[in-house]
Amino acid sequence: MARCGTVSRTTRETDIRATWDLDGSGAEIATGIGFFDHMLETLARHSGTGIQLACRGDLHIDGHHTTEDCGIVLGQCLRQALGDKRGIERFGHIACPLDEALVEATIDISGRGHLTYDLQPPTPSIGGWASELVPEFFAALAAQAAITVHLHQRCGRNAHHIVEAAFKAFARALRQAIRITGQDIPSTKGLL
């Protein structure tokens, strides 16, 4: 069975179409925010999945609605693609370095949305994308996908390196968690 989710979402602030293929590859990303596009391409590459996302947002205001709404839509795609979660590994954990930065990510595809976020990028923006929007993206994705995500910065001085290490760590932990390793639902409850 294909593990793919497709979601369209239109509001007064954003118009988004996305597909997340857990067994696919490649990325076609267009949000209008260059650094955010780079991070979503990084997410696809390092998770070993395929992501297509096109967003038209109210960037004349700022990047907040675009960032959060992309998190919402990708979270919904991920939840849809996972289906009943039968056979998945469920948990993923990794620490990813990028030069002086080191970020640790832990994921539980638990059926409960939660984000613990402990990054401290030292600049207010990266390539014009506000650093404060990074947790907004991950919080929206975690809530809509119904997954638990922990992101912890172990060290780092460069904001670009810290945030990119976080996306890579999240992607690699997700790659572990979505891997098919059995046939049952990995929960004593029998439901995730």
Residue, then its C-alpha position, 0 to 999 in steps of 0.5 A: m500500500a502506498r504511504c503517501g499523503t496529499v493535502s490542499r488548504t486555502t485560507r485568507e492567508t495562504d494557499i497550499r498544495a502538498t504531497w508527502d510520499l514516505d517511500g518516494s524521493g526528491a523535493e519540489i518546494a516553493t514557499g517564497i522564502g528561500f531559506f525555508d525552501h532549503m530547509l524543506e528540501t533538506l527534510a525531504r533529502h535526509s528523511g529519504t522521502g519525497i515532498q512536493l509543496a507549493c505555497r502562496g502566502d501573505l509574505h507582504i506581511d511576514g513569513h509567519h502564516t506561510t511557515e505555520d501553515c506549511g507545518i500544518v499541511l505537512g503534518q496532515c500529509l504525514r499523518q495521512a501517509l502513515g495510515d494506521k502505522r502498522g509495521i513502523e519502527r515508531f521511534g527515532h533518535i539521532a544527533c546531527p552535527l553541522d560544523e560547530a553546531l550539534v542538534e539532537a532529535t527524538i521522535d515518537i510516532s505516538g498519536r499525540g502531538h507534542l514539541t519540546y524545543d530547545l534551540q537558541p539561534p543567535t540571530p533574529s533571522i536567517g536569510g530573511w526568515a525569522s528564527e522565531l518561526v522555526p518552533e512555529f513550523f515544528a509545533a504545527l507539524a507535530a500537532q497535526a501529525a500527532i507525533t512527539v518531537h524533541l529538539h535539543q541544541r547541544c552546541g553551536r554559534n552560527a544560526h544557519h548551522i543550528v537550524e539546518a542541523a535541527f532539520k537534518a536531525f529531525a529528518r534522520a530521526l523521522r527516517q528511522a521512525i517511519r521505517i517498516t520493521g514489522q507487521d503489527i502496530p507498535s503499541t501495547k494499546g494496539l492503536l497509535 
